[in-house]
Amino acid sequence: QVQVVESGGGLVQPGGSLRLSCVTSASMFSIYTMGWYRQAPGNERELVATIIRGGSADYAESVKGRFTISRDNSKKTVYLQMNSLKPEDTAVYYCYAEYPLTRKKYWGQGTQVTVSY
């Protein structure tokens, strides 16, 4: 079983920044696809960003140019740098690790991000 643990959420004012971290116990972390979803109250879970083993990343249109996903394979960690935050970015952010051969996803418990004055 792969453990996934997020951290870094909190309260930030509009226009501010936060960096989320996600560390895993995956023994072959470098081959995993990593990503972040978010879910706001009353909304469906939304894919925010993904990064594959080679480092290529994709983003939801709503966060392009503001969020950056990156990975440090030596630390088995993926990051989500969030800049120019908006109130509509408020949600619980979930990290996942996907084993590419089976497409099985392992999820973290989520971290709350609140953008408000």
N, C-alpha and C positions, 0 to 999 in steps of 0.2 A: 504494500500500500504506500502510495506516495503522499507525503504530507505537504500541504501548501499553506503558508501563513503570510497574510498581508499585514502591513503596518503603514503608518504615515498619514492616516486620515485626520480630519479635524475641522475646525471652524475657521473660515477665511473670508475676508471681505471681497466684494466684487473687484476684479482687476488684479487680485493677488495670485499667489502661486503656492502649490503644494507638490511634494514628491512622494508618491506611493512606492513602497517596496514590497516585493513578494519573494520569499525564500522557499525553496523546495528541498525535499529529501531525495529527489530522483537521482539514481545512481548514474544514469547516462543523460544528465541534464542537457548537454549540448545538442542532442538530437531532438529534444522536445520542442514543439510549437508552444509558445507562451502567449497569453493574452489577458485582456481585461474586459469584463462586462460591467455594466452598471444597471441599477434598478432604482427608480424613484417610486415613491408611493403611488399606487394606482396605475403604474405603467408597466409595460412588459420589459423584460431584461433586454438591454441593448448592448450589442458588441461595440466596444470603444476602440480597441487597438489590438493588433496581433503582431508577433515577430517570430519568424521561422529560424531554423538552425543557422542559416547563412547570414542572418541579420536583416533580411528584408522585412519591411514593416508595412502594414496597412492600417488605415484609420477610418473611422466613421466621418462622414462629411461634416458633421456638427462640431468636430474637434480638430479637424485638419488645420495646421498652422499654429495651433495653440498647445497641443499635447504632443509629447515625444515618448515613444516606448524604446527601451534599450535593455540589453542583457549583459550580465557579467557571468560568463560560464564558470570562471574559477570560483565564484561565490555562490553559484547555483541560484542566482537572483535576477529578477527582472524588475525594471523600474518604470514608472509612469510619471514623467514630469509634466505637470499641468500648469500652464501659464494663462494669464488673462482670463481668469475664471469668471464664470457668469452664474447668476442664481439658478439657471436651468441645468447647471452641472451638478446640482445637489442630488445626491443619490448614495446608495450603498454600492461600493465598488468591489467587485469580485475578481480575483485572479484565478486563472486556471493553467494547468499544465496538460498538454495533450501528447500522448505517445503516438508517434506518427504511423507505426505499423498497424495498430489496432484502432486508432482514432479515439481511444478511451481518454476521457477528460477527468482530471482530478481537480477538485475545487477547494478554495479557501473559504474561510468563514465570513469574509467580507469586512470592509472598513468604511465607516461613514464619512462622507465628505459633505459639508454644509457650507454653502456660499451665501453669505448674508451680512447685512450691516449690524 
